[in-house]
Amino acid sequence: MSVTPPDFPYLTAVNAYGFYCIPETFRKREVSKLLMNGKINEPRTLQLIQQFVRDGDIVSGGAFVGDFLPIMSRSLKGDAMLHSFEPNPVGYAATSMTLALNDLKNVRLSPVAVGSEQAILPLQVSNAAGVAMGGTSKIVEQASDGQTIDVEITRIDDLVPKDRRVSVLQLDVEGYEWPAIEGAAATIRAGHPLIVLETLAAQDPKEVEAKLQELCPEAGYTLMGMMERNAFYKPVKLGT
């Protein structure tokens, strides 16, 4: 896979899992600092995810700069695929270069956000002070202070082909997790994946557990606990 440098200033970082493109405007973000110091973002989460991959696909996003993707890609077996997405154009370009730097061929990256239905919505990419938000870019109901751009919203059910079975669904979408889950209903019902959701301070993981049990009662999703700001929902019955 050839490396096409992005058209913005960037740095490269390396840790035990691979190489990463860090846009200069993202340099002060928490994850960027970890990567630049040779560290791994959420290492225990990644270790646990690897135990649940089995022979299925992974869905992981938003990608930020692709910091989860090298180790996830190499955890897949056979012809399994990693489906990822990143609506921030700078993050998408950086992630694309991260994939190339690591020669990852089993990753399908899309320049979209995910939700419950097809739409075009504003994504806030910088705050009122003009500072790039990077991985904290978020979908907002209307243009607000700071820079927003219109991005395509799609369903995970439309990103993942119907003949694929997903073993792990990991989402870090800045409070937009439940709309993303609603748009992944068919994928969840087909594969009963381990579900890993970033959980913000205002969110109640037990409410999500109840919603998952209603969305897919046959899987028996249970909140197993929290680690590294993520909530882990395990199905009682694994997909076939």
N, C-alpha and C positions, 0 to 999 in steps of 0.2 A: 504494500500500500504506500503510495507516494505521499510525501508531506508537502502540503501547500500552505505556506505561512499566511496567517491572517493579515489584513491590511490595517492593523493597529499595533502600537508598541506592546510587547509582551516579554515575559521571562519564561524560562523552563524550570521545572522542579522535578525532583526524583525522590522516591522512597522505596521501601522494600517491594512494593507491588507494581511500580512502573514509573512512567514519565508523564508530565502534565504541563499544559500550556496555561500560563497565568497572565491574563491581560493586565497591563499596567494599572488600569482603572479599578481592578479588583484586588490589587496587591495588599490593601489594608484589611480585607475581609478575614474573618477568623479562620476559615478553611484554607484560604490562600497562605496565611502565615504558617499554619501547620505543615502544609505541603512544602513550602520554601525552607522549612527547618528539617525536612526529611522525615516528618512524622505522618501518621495515618489518621485520617478523619474517621471517628467512630469505629475503632478497630474491633471492639467486642461485638458490635452489631454485625459487622461484616463476617466475623468468625461464625456467629450463630446462623446467619443466612446461608453460609456454605453448607451447613449440615442439613438444610431442607431443600436444596436444589434438586436432588435425586436426578431423574432424567428429563425433567421438564424445562420450560422456558422461564425467564425472569422478566418482569416489568419493573423498571427503576426510573424515577424522575421526580422533580426536575434535576437535570444532570449537573447544573452549575458549570464546572469546567471538566466534568467527567471523572471526578476523583474516585467514585465507586466502581467505575466501569472496567478497569483492567483486571482487578481480582474477580469481579463477578463473571466477566467473559471467560476467564480461565477456569472457573468453577463448573462451567457447563459441560455436559457429556454428549458425545455423538453429534447429531445435527441440531441440537437445541440452540435457541436464539435468545439474545438479550434485546428487549424492546425498550428504548429510552426516548426522552423528549426534553426539549429545552426551548421555551419561547423567547427568551432574551437573546437578541441577535448576536451580541458579543459573547454571551455564554455558549450559544450554539456553535459559533466559529471556533471558540477555544476548545470545546468538547470534540469537534470534528478533528482538530489538530491532535488532541490527546489520543484519539482513536488511531490516527495515522502514526504517531510516534511509537505506539505500542503494537502496531500491525495487527489490530483487532478486526477480524473479518466476520465474526458472528454477532455483530451489533447492528441493529437498525435504529438510527437516530432520526427523529422528526422535529422540525422547527415549529412546534405547536405547544399550546397548553392543553390540559385535559379537564373535562367537566362532564356534566350530565347530558348535554346535547350540543349539537353543532351550533356555533355562534361566532361572532366577532366581538371581543370585549377589550377594554383598555388594560394594559399591563403597566404598572408603575415601575420604572427602571432607574429613577434617581429621586432623591428626596428634595425638599424645598430648598436646601442649601446647595443643590446641584451635585451632590455626592452620589456616585453610582452605587446602586443597591446590590448588584451582583446576585448572589444566591437568595437574597431576601426580596427580590422583585416579586410583586404580587398582583393578582387580578383584583381590580377595583370596580365598583359599580359605575363610576363615572370619572372622567378626567379630574385630577385633584392637584394639589400643590406638588411641584416637582414635575419631571418629565414622564409622560405616559405615551405609549404607542399602542396601536390597535394590533391584536394578535388573533390568530385562528384558534378557536376552541374545538376540540374533537373528543370523541369518546374513546376510552381505552378499548372498548369492544370493536371499534373500527380500526384501531392501530394494530391489534393482534388478530391475525387470520383465524377464522373459525376452526380450522383443523389443528391449531396449536393448543397444547395444554400447558398452563402456567403453574409453576410450583411455588414461586415467590412473587409477591406484589409489594413493592417498597415505594412509598410516596413521601416526598418532602416538597409540598406545594403551598407553604405559607398560609395555612388556614383554609385552603380550598380542597381539603382531603375528601370531605363527604360528597360534594358534587362529583369528584373524580371517581369515587367508589360507585356511585349510582350509575355512572357511565361505563362501569366495568362489571355490571351485574352478570352478564352472560359468561364472561371470562371466569368470574369467581364461581359461578354455579357449575361450570364445566370441569374446573380443576381443583377446587377447594384449596387454593394456595395459602401458605403462611402469609399473613398480611402484616406489614410493618409500616406504621404511620408516625411521622413526626408529630408531636403533640405540643401545642403552644400553651402558655399559662392559662388562657381563658377557656381551654377545651377540657371536657370531662371524658376520659377514656371509657368509663362505664356506659355513658350514653352511646358511644360508638359501638360498644359491644352489643347493646340491646338492638341497635339498628342493623348490625350485621346478622344477628340471629333472626331478625324479621326478614331481611333481604334474602338470606340463604339458610333457612331453618334446618335443612338436611345436613349441613356441614357442622352445626353445633359450635359455632365460633365462641371461643372463650378468651378473655383478656388474661394473659399469662403474667404480665408485669411490665415494668418500665425500665429502660436502660438507655443511657446516652440520649435523652430527650425523645426516645422512640417508644411507642406502645406496640406490644407484640400480641397479635390475635392468632391463636392456633385453632385449626379445625379439629374437632373430635374425630371426624372421618376424613381421611385424606382422599383426594381425587384419584380416579382410576386412569 
